[in-house]
Amino acid sequence: MASDQFPGWHGTTIIGVRKGGEVVIAGDGQVSLGQTVIKGTARKVRRLSPGGFDVVAGFAGSTADAFTLLERLESKLEATPGQLQRASVELAKDWRTDKYLQKLEAMLIVTDGAELYVITGAGDVLEPEHDVTAIGSGGNYALAAARGMMDSDRTAEQIARAAMAIAADICVYTNGNLTIETIAK
């Protein structure tokens, strides 16, 4: 089945917001298969600590595929401690060239508290403009909402929470059960 036909591929929202010396990654908890909600309290945002180096990652897409990518990212971080950009680029290169990894259907938002990236299966490592990024089916709603709040007095977490609430109101594949991880540099 092609990725655009896979019923669970488009269902989630993950946002990353950098403001005031901290980065917050928030994700909803809904797992959908087609039009059915399978679970409402999934954890799609994880803290990784390879070699004592903290990284927060959020994923959208197939759960098994995302966990495979998280394991690969962890091994890249162990090989290049403290170098999130290098580890992300190495993961993206492998993802683009390895025939097994090419079939993985997921995206990642990763941060070490200073850097913030989106890693895609197309071999992209994207650094967002305006210190906010989002992925998943509700990602554009959350992104627009967060960008509209970036000049306010709200903290990164307040912006992420409010943007996710807006996405959950609009996107049927996103709920309000959030997992939030904050990291500062």
C-alpha positions as CSV (number, residue, x, y, z in Angstrom):
1,M,0.0,0.0,0.0
2,A,1.5,3.4,-0.9
3,S,2.2,5.9,1.9
4,D,-0.5,8.3,0.6
5,Q,-3.0,5.4,0.9
6,F,-1.9,4.2,4.3
7,P,-4.8,5.0,6.7
8,G,-2.7,5.9,9.7
9,W,0.0,8.0,8.0
10,H,-1.5,11.4,8.4
11,G,-2.7,11.4,12.0
12,T,-0.8,13.4,14.6
13,T,0.5,16.8,15.5
14,I,3.9,17.7,16.8
15,I,5.2,21.2,17.4
16,G,8.6,22.7,18.4
17,V,8.8,26.2,19.8
18,R,12.1,28.0,20.7
19,K,11.7,31.1,22.8
20,G,13.3,32.7,25.9
21,G,16.3,30.3,26.0
22,E,14.3,27.1,25.9
23,V,12.8,24.8,23.4
24,V,9.5,23.0,23.9
25,I,8.3,20.0,21.8
26,A,4.7,19.1,22.3
27,G,2.7,16.2,20.7
28,D,-0.9,15.1,20.9
29,G,-1.8,11.6,22.1
30,Q,-4.1,10.4,19.4
31,V,-3.4,7.2,17.4
32,S,-5.8,6.8,14.5
33,L,-6.3,4.0,12.1
34,G,-8.4,5.4,9.3
35,Q,-11.4,7.0,10.9
36,T,-11.0,5.1,14.2
37,V,-9.2,6.4,17.3
38,I,-7.2,3.4,18.5
39,K,-5.6,5.2,21.5
40,G,-5.8,8.7,23.0
41,T,-2.8,8.8,25.3
42,A,0.2,7.9,23.2
43,R,3.6,9.5,23.9
44,K,5.0,10.8,20.7
45,V,7.6,13.1,22.3
46,R,10.6,11.4,23.9
47,R,13.7,12.5,25.7
48,L,16.9,10.7,24.6
49,S,20.1,10.8,26.6
50,P,22.9,9.1,24.6
51,G,26.1,9.5,26.5
52,G,24.6,12.1,28.9
53,F,23.7,14.4,26.0
54,D,20.0,15.4,26.3
55,V,17.9,15.6,23.1
56,V,14.2,15.8,22.8
57,A,12.5,14.3,19.8
58,G,8.9,14.2,18.6
59,F,7.6,12.0,15.8
60,A,4.7,11.9,13.3
61,G,3.9,9.0,11.1
62,S,4.1,5.2,11.6
63,T,5.0,4.4,15.2
64,A,7.2,1.5,14.5
65,D,9.0,3.5,11.8
66,A,9.5,6.4,14.1
67,F,11.0,4.2,16.8
68,T,13.4,2.7,14.3
69,L,14.4,6.3,13.4
70,L,14.7,7.3,17.1
71,E,17.0,4.3,17.7
72,R,19.1,5.3,14.6
73,L,19.3,8.9,15.8
74,E,20.4,7.7,19.3
75,S,23.2,5.7,17.7
76,K,24.3,8.7,15.6
77,L,24.3,10.9,18.7
78,E,26.5,8.3,20.5
79,A,28.9,8.4,17.6
80,T,28.9,12.2,17.5
81,P,28.3,13.3,21.2
82,G,27.0,16.9,21.5
83,Q,26.7,17.3,17.7
84,L,22.9,17.2,17.0
85,Q,23.3,18.8,13.5
86,R,25.9,16.2,12.4
87,A,23.9,13.3,13.9
88,S,20.8,14.6,12.1
89,V,22.5,15.0,8.8
90,E,24.0,11.5,9.1
91,L,20.6,10.0,9.9
92,A,19.0,11.8,6.9
93,K,21.7,10.6,4.6
94,D,21.2,7.0,5.8
95,W,17.4,7.4,5.5
96,R,17.7,8.6,1.9
97,T,20.2,6.0,0.7
98,D,19.4,2.8,2.7
99,K,16.7,0.7,0.9
100,Y,15.2,-0.5,4.2
101,L,15.1,3.0,5.7
102,Q,13.6,4.5,2.5
103,K,10.4,2.7,3.2
104,L,10.0,4.3,6.7
105,E,7.0,6.6,6.9
106,A,7.7,9.1,9.7
107,M,9.1,12.6,10.4
108,L,11.0,13.9,13.4
109,I,11.4,17.2,15.2
110,V,14.6,17.1,17.3
111,T,16.3,19.6,19.6
112,D,19.1,19.8,22.1
113,G,17.9,23.1,23.5
114,A,19.9,25.2,21.2
115,E,19.3,23.7,17.7
116,L,15.9,22.8,16.4
117,Y,15.5,20.6,13.3
118,V,12.9,18.7,11.2
119,I,14.3,15.5,9.7
120,T,12.5,13.9,6.8
121,G,12.7,10.8,4.7
122,A,13.6,12.9,1.7
123,G,17.0,13.5,3.2
124,D,16.1,16.9,4.6
125,V,17.4,18.4,7.8
126,L,15.5,21.6,8.1
127,E,16.1,24.4,10.5
128,P,12.8,26.3,10.9
129,E,12.4,30.0,10.4
130,H,10.7,32.1,13.1
131,D,11.8,29.6,15.8
132,V,8.7,27.4,15.4
133,T,8.0,24.2,13.4
134,A,5.3,21.6,13.2
135,I,4.7,18.3,11.5
136,G,1.8,15.9,11.1
137,S,-1.8,16.2,10.0
138,G,-2.5,19.2,12.3
139,G,1.0,20.6,11.8
140,N,0.0,23.5,9.6
141,Y,-2.7,24.6,12.0
142,A,-0.4,24.5,15.0
143,L,2.4,26.2,13.0
144,A,0.1,29.1,12.0
145,A,-1.2,29.5,15.5
146,A,2.2,29.5,17.1
147,R,3.7,31.9,14.6
148,G,0.8,34.3,15.5
149,M,1.8,34.2,19.2
150,M,5.6,34.4,18.9
151,D,5.7,38.2,19.5
152,S,3.4,37.9,22.6
153,D,4.6,37.7,26.2
154,R,3.8,34.0,26.3
155,T,6.5,31.5,27.1
156,A,7.5,28.7,24.6
157,E,5.4,26.2,26.6
158,Q,2.3,28.5,26.6
159,I,2.6,29.0,22.9
160,A,3.0,25.3,22.2
161,R,0.0,24.5,24.4
162,A,-2.2,27.1,22.8
163,A,-1.2,26.1,19.3
164,M,-1.8,22.5,20.0
165,A,-5.3,23.3,21.4
166,I,-6.1,25.2,18.2
167,A,-4.8,22.2,16.1
168,A,-6.9,19.8,18.1
169,D,-10.0,21.9,17.5
170,I,-9.5,21.8,13.7
171,C,-7.8,18.5,12.9
172,V,-9.8,15.3,13.6
173,Y,-6.6,13.3,13.8
174,T,-5.3,15.4,16.8
175,N,-6.5,15.5,20.4
176,G,-5.7,17.6,23.4
177,N,-3.8,14.9,25.4
178,L,-0.4,16.4,25.3
179,T,3.1,15.2,26.0
180,I,5.4,18.1,26.5
181,E,9.2,18.1,26.9
182,T,11.2,21.3,27.6
183,I,14.9,21.6,27.2
184,A,17.2,24.6,27.7
185,K,20.7,25.3,26.6
